Amino acid sequence: MIDVLRIPAVALIVLGLFFMIVGPLGLIRFPDFYTRAHATGKCDSLGEALILLGFILYADFGLETVKIALLIVFIYILTPTATHAIIRTAYVLGLRPWRPGEGRR
Amino acid sequence: MTDIFTISGAVLIFTIFLCLYRVVVGPGACNRLIAVNTIGTKTIILLVIIGYIYGRPIFLDIALAYALINFIATLAMAKYYEKGCIC
């Protein structure tokens, strides 16, 4: 039973690692602060949720399952909130959004 | 099965170094702040992976505490750069 569940567990972990690689790639490549926040805020939430879901499928049912599910709920609430707070800070400080044709900032 | 955990940890450390580029180079405080937040959220997954590699479930509690501490620290730094004080 557990051996059957390990195949989707590994698939979910690999899919989550793909999103975890794509997020910092956008953090390096994008030209503006707001686009960088757009890249990392969503890729991190989705990638972490997928990896932790794979860990839930890998382990036996018990206290660890409840803890990892709680971790997924925390991440889905806390990471977008922190990103929103940082973007609001940048907006208050007066960073202008990037327009097409401008250089990298 | 431990091999996929080790490979996942290595890939995560590589992505942490990618984020560290933005922390060192990035112009202004906001770019550095969002890169530090990204590093913190990757560290949570790294803690869970370390707990599975060594077979110690106590690392999950550390990961839970680290998630909350990372959120509070990011929020406090954002508030400080916005207003000049934590209030």
N, CA and C atoms of all chains as a GROMACS GRO file, in nm:
protein
  576
    1MET      N    1   0.084  -0.121   0.000
    1MET     CA    2   0.000   0.000   0.000
    1MET      C    3   0.086   0.125   0.000
    2ILE      N    4   0.189   0.123   0.087
    2ILE     CA    5   0.277   0.239   0.094
    2ILE      C    6   0.361   0.250  -0.033
    3ASP      N    7   0.403   0.136  -0.088
    3ASP     CA    8   0.487   0.138  -0.208
    3ASP      C    9   0.412   0.195  -0.328
    4VAL      N   10   0.279   0.175  -0.331
    4VAL     CA   11   0.201   0.235  -0.439
    4VAL      C   12   0.199   0.386  -0.425
    5LEU      N   13   0.192   0.434  -0.300
    5LEU     CA   14   0.182   0.578  -0.278
    5LEU      C   15   0.314   0.650  -0.299
    6ARG      N   16   0.425   0.576  -0.312
    6ARG     CA   17   0.553   0.646  -0.325
    6ARG      C   18   0.573   0.706  -0.463
    7ILE      N   19   0.506   0.650  -0.564
    7ILE     CA   20   0.521   0.703  -0.700
    7ILE      C   21   0.462   0.845  -0.711
    8PRO      N   22   0.336   0.869  -0.670
    8PRO     CA   23   0.288   1.009  -0.673
    8PRO      C   24   0.361   1.100  -0.576
    9ALA      N   25   0.418   1.043  -0.467
    9ALA     CA   26   0.496   1.126  -0.375
    9ALA      C   27   0.619   1.182  -0.444
   10VAL      N   28   0.693   1.095  -0.515
   10VAL     CA   29   0.813   1.141  -0.585
   10VAL      C   30   0.775   1.237  -0.698
   11ALA      N   31   0.661   1.211  -0.766
   11ALA     CA   32   0.617   1.300  -0.873
   11ALA      C   33   0.586   1.439  -0.818
   12LEU      N   34   0.517   1.444  -0.702
   12LEU     CA   35   0.484   1.574  -0.642
   12LEU      C   36   0.609   1.648  -0.597
   13ILE      N   37   0.708   1.574  -0.541
   13ILE     CA   38   0.831   1.639  -0.494
   13ILE      C   39   0.907   1.698  -0.612
   14VAL      N   40   0.914   1.622  -0.725
   14VAL     CA   41   0.987   1.673  -0.842
   14VAL      C   42   0.916   1.795  -0.901
   15LEU      N   43   0.782   1.792  -0.905
   15LEU     CA   44   0.706   1.906  -0.956
   15LEU      C   45   0.727   2.030  -0.868
   16GLY      N   46   0.729   2.007  -0.736
   16GLY     CA   47   0.753   2.119  -0.645
   16GLY      C   48   0.893   2.175  -0.660
   17LEU      N   49   0.993   2.086  -0.684
   17LEU     CA   50   1.130   2.134  -0.704
   17LEU      C   51   1.139   2.218  -0.831
   18PHE      N   52   1.060   2.183  -0.935
   18PHE     CA   53   1.057   2.264  -1.057
   18PHE      C   54   1.012   2.407  -1.025
   19PHE      N   55   0.905   2.419  -0.946
   19PHE     CA   56   0.857   2.553  -0.911
   19PHE      C   57   0.957   2.626  -0.822
   20MET      N   58   1.026   2.550  -0.733
   20MET     CA   59   1.125   2.615  -0.647
   20MET      C   60   1.244   2.665  -0.726
   21ILE      N   61   1.276   2.602  -0.842
   21ILE     CA   62   1.385   2.652  -0.925
   21ILE      C   63   1.338   2.772  -1.007
   22VAL      N   64   1.214   2.769  -1.055
   22VAL     CA   65   1.164   2.875  -1.143
   22VAL      C   66   1.151   3.008  -1.067
   23GLY      N   67   1.114   3.002  -0.938
   23GLY     CA   68   1.097   3.125  -0.862
   23GLY      C   69   1.224   3.209  -0.851
   24PRO      N   70   1.337   3.156  -0.802
   24PRO     CA   71   1.461   3.235  -0.799
   24PRO      C   72   1.512   3.274  -0.936
   25LEU      N   73   1.481   3.195  -1.042
   25LEU     CA   74   1.518   3.235  -1.178
   25LEU      C   75   1.446   3.366  -1.213
   26GLY      N   76   1.318   3.376  -1.180
   26GLY     CA   77   1.247   3.502  -1.202
   26GLY      C   78   1.301   3.612  -1.114
   27LEU      N   79   1.343   3.575  -0.991
   27LEU     CA   80   1.400   3.676  -0.901
   27LEU      C   81   1.529   3.736  -0.957
   28ILE      N   82   1.603   3.658  -1.034
   28ILE     CA   83   1.725   3.711  -1.094
   28ILE      C   84   1.696   3.784  -1.224
   29ARG      N   85   1.607   3.730  -1.309
   29ARG     CA   86   1.596   3.775  -1.446
   29ARG      C   87   1.503   3.895  -1.465
   30PHE      N   88   1.403   3.912  -1.379
   30PHE     CA   89   1.301   4.014  -1.406
   30PHE      C   90   1.356   4.155  -1.383
   31PRO      N   91   1.300   4.255  -1.453
   31PRO     CA   92   1.364   4.388  -1.453
   31PRO      C   93   1.324   4.478  -1.337
   32ASP      N   94   1.220   4.446  -1.263
   32ASP     CA   95   1.165   4.542  -1.169
   32ASP      C   96   1.140   4.474  -1.035
   33PHE      N   97   1.117   4.556  -0.931
   33PHE     CA   98   1.087   4.497  -0.801
   33PHE      C   99   0.951   4.428  -0.799
   34TYR      N  100   0.850   4.491  -0.860
   34TYR     CA  101   0.714   4.435  -0.853
   34TYR      C  102   0.705   4.304  -0.930
   35THR      N  103   0.775   4.294  -1.044
   35THR     CA  104   0.772   4.168  -1.118
   35THR      C  105   0.848   4.059  -1.043
   36ARG      N  106   0.955   4.097  -0.972
   36ARG     CA  107   1.027   3.997  -0.891
   36ARG      C  108   0.938   3.944  -0.778
   37ALA      N  109   0.863   4.035  -0.715
   37ALA     CA  110   0.772   3.990  -0.610
   37ALA      C  111   0.663   3.901  -0.666
   38HIS      N  112   0.618   3.933  -0.787
   38HIS     CA  113   0.518   3.850  -0.854
   38HIS      C  114   0.572   3.710  -0.879
   39ALA      N  115   0.700   3.701  -0.915
   39ALA     CA  116   0.759   3.569  -0.943
   39ALA      C  117   0.773   3.487  -0.815
   40THR      N  118   0.833   3.548  -0.711
   40THR     CA  119   0.866   3.467  -0.594
   40THR      C  120   0.744   3.437  -0.508
   41GLY      N  121   0.652   3.531  -0.497
   41GLY     CA  122   0.540   3.512  -0.405
   41GLY      C  123   0.453   3.394  -0.439
   42LYS      N  124   0.433   3.372  -0.570
   42LYS     CA  125   0.345   3.262  -0.609
   42LYS      C  126   0.419   3.131  -0.623
   43CYS      N  127   0.540   3.134  -0.681
   43CYS     CA  128   0.614   3.010  -0.702
   43CYS      C  129   0.651   2.946  -0.569
   44ASP      N  130   0.684   3.028  -0.468
   44ASP     CA  131   0.720   2.971  -0.339
   44ASP      C  132   0.603   2.901  -0.273
   45SER      N  133   0.486   2.966  -0.274
   45SER     CA  134   0.369   2.904  -0.210
   45SER      C  135   0.334   2.772  -0.276
   46LEU      N  136   0.326   2.772  -0.409
   46LEU     CA  137   0.285   2.650  -0.479
   46LEU      C  138   0.391   2.540  -0.466
   47GLY      N  139   0.519   2.575  -0.482
   47GLY     CA  140   0.623   2.474  -0.475
   47GLY      C  141   0.632   2.410  -0.338
   48GLU      N  142   0.624   2.494  -0.232
   48GLU     CA  143   0.632   2.437  -0.098
   48GLU      C  144   0.513   2.349  -0.067
   49ALA      N  145   0.393   2.391  -0.112
   49ALA     CA  146   0.275   2.309  -0.086
   49ALA      C  147   0.287   2.174  -0.158
   50LEU      N  148   0.341   2.174  -0.280
   50LEU     CA  149   0.354   2.047  -0.353
   50LEU      C  150   0.455   1.955  -0.287
   51ILE      N  151   0.571   2.011  -0.244
   51ILE     CA  152   0.673   1.927  -0.179
   51ILE      C  153   0.620   1.868  -0.048
   52LEU      N  154   0.552   1.952   0.032
   52LEU     CA  155   0.500   1.900   0.159
   52LEU      C  156   0.389   1.798   0.138
   53LEU      N  157   0.310   1.815   0.030
   53LEU     CA  158   0.208   1.715  -0.003
   53LEU      C  159   0.273   1.581  -0.039
   54GLY      N  160   0.386   1.587  -0.109
   54GLY     CA  161   0.461   1.465  -0.136
   54GLY      C  162   0.511   1.399  -0.009
   55PHE      N  163   0.556   1.480   0.089
   55PHE     CA  164   0.600   1.423   0.217
   55PHE      C  165   0.485   1.359   0.293
   56ILE      N  166   0.365   1.418   0.283
   56ILE     CA  167   0.247   1.358   0.346
   56ILE      C  168   0.220   1.221   0.286
   57LEU      N  169   0.230   1.210   0.153
   57LEU     CA  170   0.204   1.081   0.089
   57LEU      C  171   0.313   0.980   0.121
   58TYR      N  172   0.437   1.027   0.146
   58TYR     CA  173   0.547   0.934   0.173
   58TYR      C  174   0.537   0.873   0.311
   59ALA      N  175   0.507   0.955   0.414
   59ALA     CA  176   0.511   0.907   0.551
   59ALA      C  177   0.385   0.829   0.586
   60ASP      N  178   0.393   0.754   0.694
   60ASP     CA  179   0.274   0.686   0.745
   60ASP      C  180   0.182   0.789   0.809
   61PHE      N  181   0.053   0.747   0.822
   61PHE     CA  182  -0.043   0.839   0.883
   61PHE      C  183  -0.019   0.846   1.033
   62GLY      N  184  -0.012   0.968   1.086
   62GLY     CA  185   0.016   0.984   1.228
   62GLY      C  186   0.024   1.131   1.263
   63LEU      N  187   0.104   1.161   1.364
   63LEU     CA  188   0.116   1.299   1.410
   63LEU      C  189   0.192   1.385   1.308
   64GLU      N  190   0.284   1.322   1.233
   64GLU     CA  191   0.361   1.397   1.134
   64GLU      C  192   0.271   1.450   1.023
   65THR      N  193   0.169   1.371   0.985
   65THR     CA  194   0.076   1.416   0.881
   65THR      C  195   0.004   1.543   0.922
   66VAL      N  196  -0.040   1.545   1.049
   66VAL     CA  197  -0.112   1.663   1.099
   66VAL      C  198  -0.020   1.784   1.102
   67LYS      N  199   0.107   1.761   1.145
   67LYS     CA  200   0.201   1.874   1.153
   67LYS      C  201   0.231   1.930   1.015
   68ILE      N  202   0.251   1.841   0.915
   68ILE     CA  203   0.283   1.891   0.780
   68ILE      C  204   0.162   1.960   0.719
   69ALA      N  205   0.041   1.910   0.746
   69ALA     CA  206  -0.079   1.977   0.696
   69ALA      C  207  -0.092   2.116   0.757
   70LEU      N  208  -0.060   2.127   0.886
   70LEU     CA  209  -0.061   2.257   0.953
   70LEU      C  210   0.043   2.350   0.891
   71LEU      N  211   0.158   2.293   0.853
   71LEU     CA  212   0.264   2.373   0.789
   71LEU      C  213   0.217   2.426   0.654
   72ILE      N  214   0.142   2.342   0.578
   72ILE     CA  215   0.089   2.386   0.448
   72ILE      C  216  -0.008   2.502   0.467
   73VAL      N  217  -0.097   2.490   0.569
   73VAL     CA  218  -0.195   2.597   0.595
   73VAL      C  219  -0.123   2.726   0.634
   74PHE      N  220  -0.022   2.714   0.720
   74PHE     CA  221   0.055   2.833   0.762
   74PHE      C  222   0.120   2.900   0.642
   75ILE      N  223   0.183   2.819   0.556
   75ILE     CA  224   0.255   2.877   0.442
   75ILE      C  225   0.157   2.945   0.348
   76TYR      N  226   0.040   2.884   0.326
   76TYR     CA  227  -0.056   2.946   0.235
   76TYR      C  228  -0.114   3.073   0.292
   77ILE      N  229  -0.113   3.091   0.423
   77ILE     CA  230  -0.161   3.218   0.479
   77ILE      C  231  -0.047   3.318   0.488
   78LEU      N  232   0.071   3.275   0.536
   78LEU     CA  233   0.175   3.370   0.577
   78LEU      C  234   0.256   3.424   0.461
   79THR      N  235   0.290   3.340   0.361
   79THR     CA  236   0.377   3.388   0.253
   79THR      C  237   0.312   3.497   0.167
   80PRO      N  238   0.186   3.484   0.121
   80PRO     CA  239   0.127   3.596   0.047
   80PRO      C  240   0.110   3.722   0.132
   81THR      N  241   0.085   3.704   0.263
   81THR     CA  242   0.070   3.821   0.349
   81THR      C  243   0.202   3.897   0.362
   82ALA      N  244   0.313   3.823   0.378
   82ALA     CA  245   0.444   3.889   0.389
   82ALA      C  246   0.480   3.959   0.258
   83THR      N  247   0.451   3.893   0.145
   83THR     CA  248   0.479   3.955   0.014
   83THR      C  249   0.397   4.082  -0.004
   84HIS      N  250   0.270   4.077   0.039
   84HIS     CA  251   0.184   4.196   0.030
   84HIS      C  252   0.239   4.310   0.116
   85ALA      N  253   0.289   4.277   0.234
   85ALA     CA  254   0.344   4.381   0.322
   85ALA      C  255   0.468   4.445   0.260
   86ILE      N  256   0.556   4.363   0.199
   86ILE     CA  257   0.678   4.418   0.137
   86ILE      C  258   0.642   4.506   0.018
   87ILE      N  259   0.543   4.462  -0.064
   87ILE     CA  260   0.504   4.541  -0.181
   87ILE      C  261   0.441   4.673  -0.137
   88ARG      N  262   0.364   4.671  -0.028
   88ARG     CA  263   0.306   4.795   0.022
   88ARG      C  264   0.416   4.890   0.071
   89THR      N  265   0.520   4.832   0.135
   89THR     CA  266   0.634   4.915   0.177
   89THR      C  267   0.700   4.983   0.056
   90ALA      N  268   0.720   4.905  -0.051
   90ALA     CA  269   0.783   4.963  -0.171
   90ALA      C  270   0.695   5.071  -0.232
   91TYR      N  271   0.563   5.051  -0.230
   91TYR     CA  272   0.471   5.150  -0.288
   91TYR      C  273   0.469   5.278  -0.207
   92VAL      N  274   0.475   5.264  -0.074
   92VAL     CA  275   0.477   5.382   0.011
   92VAL      C  276   0.609   5.457  -0.005
   93LEU      N  277   0.720   5.382  -0.020
   93LEU     CA  278   0.850   5.446  -0.038
   93LEU      C  279   0.864   5.515  -0.173
   94GLY      N  280   0.775   5.485  -0.269
   94GLY     CA  281   0.775   5.560  -0.393
   94GLY      C  282   0.842   5.492  -0.511
   95LEU      N  283   0.852   5.358  -0.510
   95LEU     CA  284   0.905   5.290  -0.628
   95LEU      C  285   0.800   5.289  -0.738
   96ARG      N  286   0.839   5.333  -0.859
   96ARG     CA  287   0.745   5.332  -0.971
   96ARG      C  288   0.751   5.198  -1.042
   97PRO      N  289   0.637   5.151  -1.095
   97PRO     CA  290   0.640   5.027  -1.172
   97PRO      C  291   0.715   5.043  -1.303
   98TRP      N  292   0.764   4.929  -1.352
   98TRP     CA  293   0.846   4.927  -1.473
   98TRP      C  294   0.757   4.938  -1.596
   99ARG      N  295   0.799   5.023  -1.693
   99ARG     CA  296   0.727   5.034  -1.821
   99ARG      C  297   0.812   4.969  -1.930
  100PRO      N  298   0.748   4.919  -2.037
  100PRO     CA  299   0.827   4.864  -2.148
  100PRO      C  300   0.913   4.971  -2.213
  101GLY      N  301   1.040   4.938  -2.238
  101GLY     CA  302   1.133   5.031  -2.299
  101GLY      C  303   1.232   5.089  -2.201
  102GLU      N  304   1.204   5.078  -2.070
  102GLU     CA  305   1.299   5.128  -1.972
  102GLU      C  306   1.408   5.024  -1.947
  103GLY      N  307   1.514   5.068  -1.881
  103GLY     CA  308   1.622   4.975  -1.850
  103GLY      C  309   1.589   4.895  -1.725
  104ARG      N  310   1.682   4.801  -1.695
  104ARG     CA  311   1.665   4.721  -1.573
  104ARG      C  312   1.696   4.805  -1.450
  105ARG      N  313   1.621   4.779  -1.344
  105ARG     CA  314   1.644   4.853  -1.219
  105ARG      C  315   1.669   4.756  -1.106
  106MET      N  316   1.526   0.541  -0.121
  106MET     CA  317   1.434   0.654  -0.104
  106MET      C  318   1.502   0.772  -0.039
  107THR      N  319   1.612   0.744   0.035
  107THR     CA  320   1.685   0.857   0.095
  107THR      C  321   1.756   0.939  -0.012
  108ASP      N  322   1.785   0.876  -0.128
  108ASP     CA  323   1.856   0.948  -0.234
  108ASP      C  324   1.775   1.066  -0.285
  109ILE      N  325   1.644   1.048  -0.302
  109ILE     CA  326   1.563   1.160  -0.355
  109ILE      C  327   1.557   1.274  -0.254
  110PHE      N  328   1.563   1.240  -0.123
  110PHE     CA  329   1.567   1.346  -0.023
  110PHE      C  330   1.698   1.423  -0.030
  111THR      N  331   1.808   1.349  -0.047
  111THR     CA  332   1.939   1.417  -0.056
  111THR      C  333   1.947   1.506  -0.179
  112ILE      N  334   1.896   1.454  -0.292
  112ILE     CA  335   1.899   1.534  -0.417
  112ILE      C  336   1.810   1.657  -0.402
  113SER      N  337   1.694   1.641  -0.336
  113SER     CA  338   1.605   1.756  -0.315
  113SER      C  339   1.672   1.861  -0.228
  114GLY      N  340   1.742   1.816  -0.123
  114GLY     CA  341   1.813   1.912  -0.038
  114GLY      C  342   1.922   1.986  -0.113
  115ALA      N  343   1.995   1.913  -0.200
  115ALA     CA  344   2.101   1.978  -0.279
  115ALA      C  345   2.043   2.083  -0.374
  116VAL      N  346   1.930   2.049  -0.438
  116VAL     CA  347   1.866   2.145  -0.530
  116VAL      C  348   1.817   2.268  -0.454
  117LEU      N  349   1.764   2.244  -0.333
  117LEU     CA  350   1.716   2.357  -0.253
  117LEU      C  351   1.829   2.448  -0.210
  118ILE      N  352   1.944   2.389  -0.175
  118ILE     CA  353   2.059   2.473  -0.138
  118ILE      C  354   2.107   2.553  -0.259
  119PHE      N  355   2.102   2.493  -0.379
  119PHE     CA  356   2.138   2.565  -0.501
  119PHE      C  357   2.044   2.684  -0.524
  120THR      N  358   1.913   2.666  -0.504
  120THR     CA  359   1.819   2.778  -0.522
  120THR      C  360   1.839   2.884  -0.416
  121ILE      N  361   1.882   2.843  -0.295
  121ILE     CA  362   1.911   2.942  -0.191
  121ILE      C  363   2.029   3.030  -0.235
  122PHE      N  364   2.130   2.968  -0.300
  122PHE     CA  365   2.242   3.048  -0.350
  122PHE      C  366   2.197   3.142  -0.462
  123LEU      N  367   2.101   3.097  -0.546
  123LEU     CA  368   2.048   3.186  -0.649
  123LEU      C  369   1.981   3.308  -0.586
  124CYS      N  370   1.907   3.286  -0.476
  124CYS     CA  371   1.842   3.399  -0.408
  124CYS      C  372   1.947   3.488  -0.341
  125LEU      N  373   2.058   3.430  -0.297
  125LEU     CA  374   2.161   3.506  -0.230
  125LEU      C  375   2.225   3.609  -0.324
  126TYR      N  376   2.222   3.580  -0.456
  126TYR     CA  377   2.270   3.679  -0.553
  126TYR      C  378   2.190   3.808  -0.544
  127ARG      N  379   2.057   3.794  -0.533
  127ARG     CA  380   1.972   3.914  -0.525
  127ARG      C  381   1.992   3.985  -0.392
  128VAL      N  382   2.021   3.910  -0.285
  128VAL     CA  383   2.046   3.975  -0.156
  128VAL      C  384   2.172   4.061  -0.164
  129VAL      N  385   2.278   4.010  -0.231
  129VAL     CA  386   2.404   4.084  -0.235
  129VAL      C  387   2.394   4.200  -0.333
  130VAL      N  388   2.341   4.176  -0.455
  130VAL     CA  389   2.349   4.275  -0.562
  130VAL      C  390   2.235   4.374  -0.557
  131GLY      N  391   2.112   4.323  -0.528
  131GLY     CA  392   1.989   4.396  -0.555
  131GLY      C  393   1.984   4.539  -0.505
  132PRO      N  394   1.937   4.634  -0.587
  132PRO     CA  395   1.934   4.774  -0.547
  132PRO      C  396   1.820   4.804  -0.450
  133GLY      N  397   1.851   4.872  -0.344
  133GLY     CA  398   1.748   4.913  -0.250
  133GLY      C  399   1.717   4.807  -0.146
  134ALA      N  400   1.638   4.848  -0.047
  134ALA     CA  401   1.606   4.758   0.064
  134ALA      C  402   1.498   4.658   0.027
  135CYS      N  403   1.404   4.695  -0.060
  135CYS     CA  404   1.289   4.609  -0.085
  135CYS      C  405   1.327   4.482  -0.159
  136ASN      N  406   1.420   4.494  -0.256
  136ASN     CA  407   1.466   4.374  -0.327
  136ASN      C  408   1.533   4.277  -0.231
  137ARG      N  409   1.618   4.330  -0.145
  137ARG     CA  410   1.686   4.243  -0.048
  137ARG      C  411   1.588   4.179   0.048
  138LEU      N  412   1.485   4.256   0.087
  138LEU     CA  413   1.387   4.205   0.182
  138LEU      C  414   1.310   4.088   0.124
  139ILE      N  415   1.269   4.099  -0.002
  139ILE     CA  416   1.189   3.990  -0.060
  139ILE      C  417   1.276   3.868  -0.088
  140ALA      N  418   1.406   3.891  -0.117
  140ALA     CA  419   1.496   3.777  -0.135
  140ALA      C  420   1.519   3.705  -0.003
  141VAL      N  421   1.531   3.781   0.107
  141VAL     CA  422   1.549   3.718   0.238
  141VAL      C  423   1.426   3.639   0.278
  142ASN      N  424   1.308   3.693   0.244
  142ASN     CA  425   1.184   3.620   0.273
  142ASN      C  426   1.178   3.489   0.195
  143THR      N  427   1.224   3.492   0.070
  143THR     CA  428   1.226   3.370  -0.011
  143THR      C  429   1.322   3.267   0.048
  144ILE      N  430   1.441   3.314   0.093
  144ILE     CA  431   1.537   3.222   0.156
  144ILE      C  432   1.477   3.158   0.280
  145GLY      N  433   1.404   3.237   0.359
  145GLY     CA  434   1.343   3.183   0.480
  145GLY      C  435   1.240   3.077   0.451
  146THR      N  436   1.158   3.099   0.347
  146THR     CA  437   1.057   2.998   0.316
  146THR      C  438   1.119   2.872   0.256
  147LYS      N  439   1.236   2.884   0.193
  147LYS     CA  440   1.304   2.763   0.145
  147LYS      C  441   1.369   2.688   0.260
  148THR      N  442   1.410   2.760   0.364
  148THR     CA  443   1.472   2.695   0.479
  148THR      C  444   1.373   2.605   0.552
  149ILE      N  445   1.244   2.641   0.550
  149ILE     CA  446   1.143   2.557   0.614
  149ILE      C  447   1.141   2.418   0.550
  150ILE      N  448   1.138   2.417   0.416
  150ILE     CA  449   1.138   2.289   0.344
  150ILE      C  450   1.268   2.213   0.371
  151LEU      N  451   1.379   2.286   0.380
  151LEU     CA  452   1.508   2.221   0.406
  151LEU      C  453   1.507   2.154   0.544
  152LEU      N  454   1.444   2.220   0.642
  152LEU     CA  455   1.435   2.159   0.776
  152LEU      C  456   1.352   2.031   0.772
  153VAL      N  457   1.240   2.033   0.697
  153VAL     CA  458   1.157   1.912   0.689
  153VAL      C  459   1.235   1.798   0.621
  154ILE      N  460   1.312   1.833   0.516
  154ILE     CA  461   1.390   1.731   0.445
  154ILE      C  462   1.498   1.673   0.536
  155ILE      N  463   1.564   1.759   0.616
  155ILE     CA  464   1.666   1.710   0.710
  155ILE      C  465   1.604   1.616   0.813
  156GLY      N  466   1.484   1.651   0.860
  156GLY     CA  467   1.415   1.563   0.954
  156GLY      C  468   1.383   1.427   0.895
  157TYR      N  469   1.349   1.423   0.765
  157TYR     CA  470   1.320   1.294   0.703
  157TYR      C  471   1.446   1.214   0.675
  158ILE      N  472   1.557   1.285   0.642
  158ILE     CA  473   1.681   1.212   0.614
  158ILE      C  474   1.732   1.142   0.740
  159TYR      N  475   1.736   1.217   0.853
  159TYR     CA  476   1.791   1.158   0.975
  159TYR      C  477   1.688   1.084   1.057
  160GLY      N  478   1.559   1.083   1.014
  160GLY     CA  479   1.458   1.007   1.084
  160GLY      C  480   1.419   1.063   1.219
  161ARG      N  481   1.424   1.196   1.230
  161ARG     CA  482   1.384   1.260   1.355
  161ARG      C  483   1.265   1.352   1.330
  162PRO      N  484   1.147   1.317   1.380
  162PRO     CA  485   1.029   1.401   1.354
  162PRO      C  486   1.030   1.532   1.434
  163ILE      N  487   1.126   1.552   1.523
  163ILE     CA  488   1.129   1.675   1.603
  163ILE      C  489   1.159   1.795   1.516
  164PHE      N  490   1.219   1.771   1.396
  164PHE     CA  491   1.251   1.882   1.306
  164PHE      C  492   1.124   1.949   1.252
  165LEU      N  493   1.011   1.876   1.251
  165LEU     CA  494   0.886   1.937   1.204
  165LEU      C  495   0.842   2.048   1.298
  166ASP      N  496   0.862   2.030   1.429
  166ASP     CA  497   0.829   2.136   1.524
  166ASP      C  498   0.917   2.258   1.502
  167ILE      N  499   1.047   2.232   1.475
  167ILE     CA  500   1.138   2.344   1.447
  167ILE      C  501   1.093   2.417   1.321
  168ALA      N  502   1.046   2.342   1.220
  168ALA     CA  503   1.000   2.405   1.097
  168ALA      C  504   0.877   2.492   1.121
  169LEU      N  505   0.784   2.442   1.204
  169LEU     CA  506   0.664   2.520   1.237
  169LEU      C  507   0.703   2.651   1.307
  170ALA      N  508   0.792   2.642   1.406
  170ALA     CA  509   0.835   2.762   1.477
  170ALA      C  510   0.909   2.857   1.384
  171TYR      N  511   0.989   2.800   1.292
  171TYR     CA  512   1.066   2.884   1.201
  171TYR      C  513   0.975   2.959   1.104
  172ALA      N  514   0.864   2.895   1.062
  172ALA     CA  515   0.769   2.962   0.972
  172ALA      C  516   0.712   3.087   1.039
  173LEU      N  517   0.670   3.071   1.165
  173LEU     CA  518   0.610   3.185   1.235
  173LEU      C  519   0.713   3.294   1.260
  174ILE      N  520   0.836   3.255   1.300
  174ILE     CA  521   0.940   3.356   1.329
  174ILE      C  522   0.978   3.431   1.202
  175ASN      N  523   0.986   3.357   1.089
  175ASN     CA  524   1.020   3.420   0.961
  175ASN      C  525   0.914   3.521   0.921
  176PHE      N  526   0.787   3.487   0.941
  176PHE     CA  527   0.678   3.579   0.906
  176PHE      C  528   0.684   3.706   0.991
  177ILE      N  529   0.705   3.688   1.122
  177ILE     CA  530   0.708   3.804   1.212
  177ILE      C  531   0.827   3.894   1.179
  178ALA      N  532   0.943   3.833   1.148
  178ALA     CA  533   1.062   3.912   1.118
  178ALA      C  534   1.042   3.992   0.990
  179THR      N  535   0.985   3.927   0.887
  179THR     CA  536   0.962   3.998   0.761
  179THR      C  537   0.865   4.114   0.779
  180LEU      N  538   0.758   4.088   0.857
  180LEU     CA  539   0.658   4.192   0.880
  180LEU      C  540   0.718   4.309   0.957
  181ALA      N  541   0.802   4.279   1.056
  181ALA     CA  542   0.864   4.385   1.135
  181ALA      C  543   0.960   4.468   1.049
  182MET      N  544   1.037   4.401   0.962
  182MET     CA  545   1.130   4.477   0.877
  182MET      C  546   1.055   4.563   0.776
  183ALA      N  547   0.945   4.510   0.719
  183ALA     CA  548   0.866   4.589   0.624
  183ALA      C  549   0.807   4.711   0.693
  184LYS      N  550   0.757   4.692   0.815
  184LYS     CA  551   0.700   4.804   0.890
  184LYS      C  552   0.806   4.908   0.922
  185TYR      N  553   0.927   4.860   0.954
  185TYR     CA  554   1.035   4.953   0.991
  185TYR      C  555   1.077   5.038   0.872
  186TYR      N  556   1.090   4.974   0.754
  186TYR     CA  557   1.130   5.053   0.638
  186TYR      C  558   1.019   5.145   0.591
  187GLU      N  559   0.893   5.111   0.624
  187GLU     CA  560   0.783   5.196   0.580
  187GLU      C  561   0.769   5.320   0.665
  188LYS      N  562   0.776   5.304   0.800
  188LYS     CA  563   0.746   5.414   0.890
  188LYS      C  564   0.869   5.472   0.960
  189GLY      N  565   0.978   5.399   0.963
  189GLY     CA  566   1.093   5.448   1.035
  189GLY      C  567   1.099   5.400   1.177
  190CYS      N  568   0.992   5.337   1.225
  190CYS     CA  569   0.992   5.279   1.359
  190CYS      C  570   0.894   5.163   1.360
  191ILE      N  571   0.908   5.075   1.458
  191ILE     CA  572   0.815   4.963   1.470
  191ILE      C  573   0.704   5.007   1.564
  192CYS      N  574   0.596   5.055   1.506
  192CYS     CA  575   0.484   5.104   1.589
  192CYS      C  576   0.355   5.091   1.511
   0.00000   0.00000   0.00000
